Amino acid sequence: MRYFIDHDQGVAIRGWIVPDNPLAISRVVVAVDGRRVAEVPASVIDEAFKRNGWHATGQCTFVVTEAEVPGLTEIPRLELYDADTNVMVYRRMPPEGLVRLRTMLINTSIEPETVLQTALFPHFQHCYFGIHKLPDEILTCVLTGPAAPSAFLSGAVTVPRYENFLTPDLMITAILLQEPQIEMATRMRWLKARAGDAADPARSWRLGPLAEAAAFAEGYDFSDVKSLKRFFRMLPEPAYRLLYNPLTRQLGTRMPDDRLHPGNSIAAIEILARVGIVGHKSRFPAFASTLFDRLGIAKPIPALPPVPAETMALAERLKAVKAVEDMIVFDVAMSDAVKASVDKSWS
């Protein structure tokens, strides 16, 4: 699915959606205050879509007017969604107080920075969270989006694959690192928490290849060092990929299934150096203050919730497992470098 919004003139909103099925006629759903009030099919034929091979008939352009949504001109807030994928394609908001910048928060943890997302959401016209879960064509539309100059995006994207959309002339980029031992502990507990889903055929599909990893994690006691050592000796491939230098994999490879080599750590450092705002969770106030200042948001920065005690305890136990040291050696180097840089800049 591809989409674009041509304009919102108050009395009419015009755009186009090219569905995955080249024979289908796309439909846009209009929502006001969270309630769906209309469904508008594409009604305008554009021969360019046929010439480009995107659609069989070219009937992809929609126009939302007062006829479909009475009082459209007076509605200050509304959203448009693609009816088939439920992806938001447009959001109308009052312009006062909006940040007129495109901003990308690169999530590096398996648990996203929801505190920052919640704090920044009211300041942007368009917000997309977890964008790494979107299909590639939709993700490309979200990342380009020239019709949405006020946009806040976040997700654990594989950065080299999409870096051409993340250049300083196109958007502000920010990344927040975590202590590698804490991140590994978080990922291990994330797997164990989903063991029930992995065992249920009706739900295991949601985990994809990580279903095997979650089922595997259930068989080990993370409170016992000997059990942890056995865990790392017997890791199945999906669990290994999830836990082995995940930051280096995200910054140093182009595809999730790419093999990770020492050379990727050099590429990861180079990518990290090109991110606009780089911070560390252990120095969160410095990161958040810099980000808010760059965006022109004059509000108190939020506070990060504390790391759960069980996660911290597991992270400490992992330090006693030799295999863990080898599995996060590249990530530790980047984490330490960022902390040293922040300390130097803020001292």
DAZI-V242517 format. One record per run of one state. SS is the DSSP state (a for helix, b for strand, c for the rest). FROM is the first residue (numbers start at 0). LEN is the number of residues. If there is no record, write none. Layout:
# DAZI-V242517
{{SS/FROM/LEN} {SS/FROM/LEN}}
This chain:
# DAZI-V242517
{{c/0/1} {b/1/7} {c/8/3} {b/11/7} {c/18/8} {b/26/6} {c/32/2} {b/34/7} {c/41/2} {b/43/2} {c/45/1} {a/46/5} {c/51/7} {b/58/7} {c/65/6} {a/71/3} {c/74/3} {b/77/5} {c/82/5} {b/87/5} {c/92/9} {b/101/5} {c/106/7} {a/113/8} {c/121/4} {b/125/3} {c/128/2} {a/130/3} {c/133/2} {a/135/9} {c/144/6} {b/150/5} {c/155/3} {a/158/7} {c/165/6} {b/171/6} {c/177/2} {a/179/14} {c/193/1} {a/194/5} {c/199/4} {a/203/4} {c/207/2} {a/209/8} {c/217/7} {a/224/9} {c/233/3} {a/236/7} {c/243/2} {a/245/7} {c/252/9} {a/261/13} {c/274/2} {b/276/4} {a/280/15} {c/295/13} {a/308/10} {c/318/3} {a/321/6} {c/327/1} {a/328/18} {c/346/1}}
